Amino acid sequence: MKNPQPTFPPLLCGHGIAAGKNPVNWAKSRVGKGKLHAGDLVWSEEVDRLSFAIVLEPEVQGERCGEMLFAAMVAFGDAVGALCPPEISITYQWPSIILMNDAKIGFADLVLSEQDADGLPDWLIVGMDVVIRPSKSNPDPGYELNNTTMWDEGCGDLSRTQLLESVARHTVNWIHTWSEDGFKPIHEQWWARLYEKVRIAEGAIEESTAKLTGMDETGNAIIKAEGGATGFSTIDALNNLRKLRGENT
């Protein structure tokens, strides 16, 4: 499958980086130095997976920035719906796991800068990492319980570039919807794709008996545990998952 250089909507400026580099970490190391700005999209040249990060400069307090994570995940679901066979199912586990036909294909992520006295971060980065095709080092992911690739699930004709371009367009559209109508439309679309069998990603919350019963108005989890109903921050859950992946928080 050919992977020509991607083109992006006018609001985004693409920056390709070598395969194997983490776009979120690459963007994080540069945005604080003024080398990247709002609308910069960093994408990996690796062709067997979708790996990218978008820099945003939020005008809302940090407690609301997690909403962009769910916007990107909904955008991915829309992109798959436009590019892949109609029988393909995309579902999510809170806060950031993406599944295809009930098996994990990847995840989204979000990191924030420190917040000023008014609670406004200077920047945020929302990213995604999704396996499109088996790699040479792991040609048979289907033998790993609960993991798969888009190729194994029937999306063999899809290229990295097609998927990246589509996800980028849909992300811009959902950010526009968010700016006009708030988080509610994103919340509804994301919740409609919740994976009912296992609602919370393994390791996202320390309490192993916690059950996800809803999300608040910014996407934080509303959970029921042994001590009763409580909330859990999206940002804290993402930090926990990052530690499980062996990444810096």
C-alpha positions as CSV (number, residue, x, y, z in Angstrom):
1,M,0.0,0.0,0.0
2,K,1.4,3.4,-1.1
3,N,1.7,6.1,1.5
4,P,2.2,9.5,-0.1
5,Q,2.8,12.6,1.9
6,P,-0.4,13.5,3.7
7,T,-2.3,16.8,3.2
8,F,-4.2,18.5,6.0
9,P,-7.0,21.0,6.4
10,P,-5.9,24.7,6.3
11,L,-6.0,25.0,10.1
12,L,-3.3,22.3,10.5
13,C,0.4,22.3,9.6
14,G,2.0,18.9,9.3
15,H,5.5,17.9,10.5
16,G,6.7,14.4,9.6
17,I,9.1,12.7,12.0
18,A,11.1,9.5,11.6
19,A,9.4,6.1,12.3
20,G,9.9,4.9,15.8
21,K,9.7,8.4,17.4
22,N,6.8,9.2,19.7
23,P,4.9,12.2,18.2
24,V,3.5,13.3,21.6
25,N,6.9,13.3,23.2
26,W,8.5,15.0,20.2
27,A,5.8,17.7,20.3
28,K,6.1,18.1,24.0
29,S,9.8,18.7,23.9
30,R,9.4,21.5,21.4
31,V,6.1,23.3,22.1
32,G,7.4,24.7,25.4
33,K,10.4,26.2,23.6
34,G,8.1,28.0,21.1
35,K,9.1,25.7,18.2
36,L,5.5,24.4,17.8
37,H,2.3,26.2,18.1
38,A,-1.5,25.7,17.9
39,G,-2.4,23.8,14.8
40,D,0.9,22.0,14.4
41,L,0.3,18.3,13.7
42,V,3.3,15.9,14.2
43,W,3.0,12.6,12.5
44,S,5.2,9.5,12.3
45,E,6.4,8.3,9.0
46,E,5.8,4.7,10.1
47,V,3.4,3.1,7.6
48,D,2.1,0.2,9.7
49,R,0.5,2.4,12.4
50,L,-1.3,5.7,12.8
51,S,0.8,7.8,15.2
52,F,0.3,11.6,15.5
53,A,0.0,14.5,17.9
54,I,-1.8,17.8,17.5
55,V,-0.8,21.0,19.4
56,L,-3.6,23.2,20.7
57,E,-3.5,26.4,22.8
58,P,-6.7,26.1,25.0
59,E,-8.8,29.1,26.1
60,V,-10.4,27.0,28.8
61,Q,-9.2,26.0,32.2
62,G,-7.2,22.8,32.5
63,E,-10.0,20.8,34.0
64,R,-11.9,21.1,30.7
65,C,-8.9,20.2,28.4
66,G,-9.6,16.5,28.7
67,E,-12.6,17.1,26.5
68,M,-10.2,17.2,23.5
69,L,-9.2,13.6,24.1
70,F,-12.8,12.5,23.5
71,A,-13.1,14.7,20.5
72,A,-10.2,13.0,18.8
73,M,-11.5,9.6,19.7
74,V,-14.9,10.4,18.2
75,A,-13.1,11.8,15.1
76,F,-11.3,8.5,14.7
77,G,-14.6,6.6,14.9
78,D,-16.0,8.8,12.2
79,A,-13.0,8.3,10.0
80,V,-13.2,4.6,10.2
81,G,-16.9,4.8,9.4
82,A,-16.1,6.7,6.3
83,L,-13.2,4.6,5.1
84,C,-13.8,1.0,6.3
85,P,-16.5,-1.7,5.6
86,P,-19.8,-1.0,7.4
87,E,-19.6,-4.1,9.5
88,I,-16.5,-2.8,11.3
89,S,-17.2,-1.9,15.0
90,I,-15.4,0.9,16.8
91,T,-15.8,1.1,20.6
92,Y,-14.0,2.7,23.5
93,Q,-12.9,2.0,27.0
94,W,-12.6,5.0,29.4
95,P,-10.6,7.1,29.2
96,S,-8.6,6.4,26.0
97,I,-8.6,2.9,24.6
98,I,-9.8,2.2,21.1
99,L,-11.2,-1.2,20.1
100,M,-12.2,-2.6,16.7
101,N,-14.6,-5.5,16.7
102,D,-14.1,-5.9,20.5
103,A,-10.3,-6.1,20.4
104,K,-7.8,-3.3,21.2
105,I,-6.1,-1.6,18.2
106,G,-4.7,1.5,20.0
107,F,-5.2,4.4,22.3
108,A,-5.4,8.2,22.4
109,D,-3.5,10.4,24.8
110,L,-3.4,14.0,26.1
111,V,-0.8,16.0,27.9
112,L,-1.0,19.5,29.3
113,S,1.4,22.3,30.2
114,E,1.5,23.7,33.7
115,Q,-1.4,26.1,34.3
116,D,-1.1,29.8,35.1
117,A,-2.8,31.6,38.0
118,D,-6.1,31.5,36.2
119,G,-6.0,27.8,35.6
120,L,-5.2,28.2,31.8
121,P,-2.6,25.9,30.3
122,D,-0.3,27.4,27.7
123,W,-0.7,24.4,25.5
124,L,-2.1,20.9,25.3
125,I,-1.2,18.0,23.0
126,V,-3.7,15.4,21.9
127,G,-2.3,12.3,20.2
128,M,-3.2,8.8,19.0
129,D,-1.4,5.5,18.3
130,V,-3.3,2.9,16.4
131,V,-2.0,-0.3,14.8
132,I,-3.0,-0.5,11.1
133,R,-1.1,-3.6,10.0
134,P,1.0,-6.3,11.7
135,S,4.7,-5.4,12.0
136,K,7.5,-7.7,10.9
137,S,8.4,-8.2,14.6
138,N,4.9,-9.2,15.5
139,P,3.2,-10.6,12.4
140,D,0.4,-12.4,14.3
141,P,-1.2,-10.0,16.8
142,G,-4.4,-12.0,16.7
143,Y,-2.8,-14.6,18.8
144,E,-2.4,-12.0,21.6
145,L,-5.6,-12.0,23.6
146,N,-7.7,-8.8,23.2
147,N,-5.3,-7.2,20.7
148,T,-5.7,-6.9,16.9
149,T,-4.9,-4.7,13.9
150,M,-7.1,-2.9,11.5
151,W,-5.7,-5.1,8.7
152,D,-6.8,-8.3,10.6
153,E,-10.3,-6.8,11.1
154,G,-10.9,-6.3,7.4
155,C,-9.3,-2.9,6.6
156,G,-6.5,-4.2,4.4
157,D,-6.9,-1.6,1.7
158,L,-6.5,1.3,4.0
159,S,-3.2,3.3,4.0
160,R,-1.7,5.2,6.9
161,T,-2.0,8.4,4.8
162,Q,-5.7,8.0,4.1
163,L,-6.4,7.3,7.8
164,L,-4.3,10.2,9.0
165,E,-5.9,12.7,6.6
166,S,-9.4,11.6,7.5
167,V,-8.8,11.6,11.3
168,A,-7.3,15.1,11.0
169,R,-10.3,16.4,9.1
170,H,-12.8,14.9,11.5
171,T,-10.8,16.2,14.5
172,V,-10.9,19.7,13.1
173,N,-14.7,19.3,12.5
174,W,-15.3,18.1,16.1
175,I,-13.2,20.9,17.6
176,H,-15.4,23.3,15.7
177,T,-18.5,21.6,17.0
178,W,-17.1,21.8,20.5
179,S,-16.4,25.5,20.1
180,E,-20.0,26.1,19.0
181,D,-22.0,23.7,21.0
182,G,-19.8,22.6,23.9
183,F,-18.9,19.1,25.0
184,K,-22.3,17.6,25.0
185,P,-22.4,16.4,21.4
186,I,-19.0,14.8,21.8
187,H,-20.0,13.2,25.1
188,E,-23.1,11.7,23.5
189,Q,-21.1,10.3,20.5
190,W,-18.4,8.9,22.7
191,W,-20.7,7.3,25.2
192,A,-22.7,5.7,22.4
193,R,-19.5,3.8,21.4
194,L,-18.7,2.7,25.0
195,Y,-17.5,-0.9,25.2
196,E,-20.1,-2.4,27.5
197,K,-18.2,-5.6,28.4
198,V,-15.2,-3.8,30.0
199,R,-16.0,-0.1,30.4
200,I,-12.7,1.0,32.1
201,A,-9.3,0.4,30.7
202,E,-7.2,-1.9,32.8
203,G,-4.9,0.1,35.0
204,A,-6.6,3.4,34.5
205,I,-8.0,3.4,38.0
206,E,-6.4,2.0,41.1
207,E,-9.6,0.6,42.5
208,S,-10.0,-2.8,40.7
209,T,-13.7,-3.0,41.7
210,A,-14.6,0.4,40.2
211,K,-17.5,0.4,37.7
212,L,-18.0,3.2,35.3
213,T,-21.6,4.6,35.6
214,G,-21.2,7.8,33.6
215,M,-19.0,10.8,32.7
216,D,-19.4,14.3,34.0
217,E,-19.7,17.4,31.9
218,T,-16.0,17.4,31.1
219,G,-15.4,13.7,30.6
220,N,-14.2,12.7,34.0
221,A,-15.4,9.3,35.2
222,I,-18.3,8.8,37.5
223,I,-17.6,5.5,39.2
224,K,-19.2,3.2,41.7
225,A,-16.7,1.4,44.0
226,E,-16.8,-0.2,47.4
227,G,-16.8,3.2,49.1
228,G,-19.8,4.5,47.1
229,A,-20.1,6.7,44.0
230,T,-17.2,9.1,43.3
231,G,-15.3,10.8,40.4
232,F,-12.0,10.1,38.8
233,S,-10.0,12.6,36.7
234,T,-9.3,11.8,33.0
235,I,-5.8,13.3,33.4
236,D,-5.0,11.1,36.3
237,A,-6.2,8.0,34.5
238,L,-4.1,8.9,31.4
239,N,-1.1,9.3,33.7
240,N,-1.7,5.8,35.1
241,L,-1.9,4.3,31.6
242,R,1.2,6.1,30.6
243,K,3.1,4.6,33.5
244,L,1.8,1.1,32.4
245,R,3.3,1.8,29.0
246,G,6.6,2.8,30.5
247,E,6.3,6.4,29.5
248,N,7.0,9.6,31.4
249,T,3.9,11.4,32.7
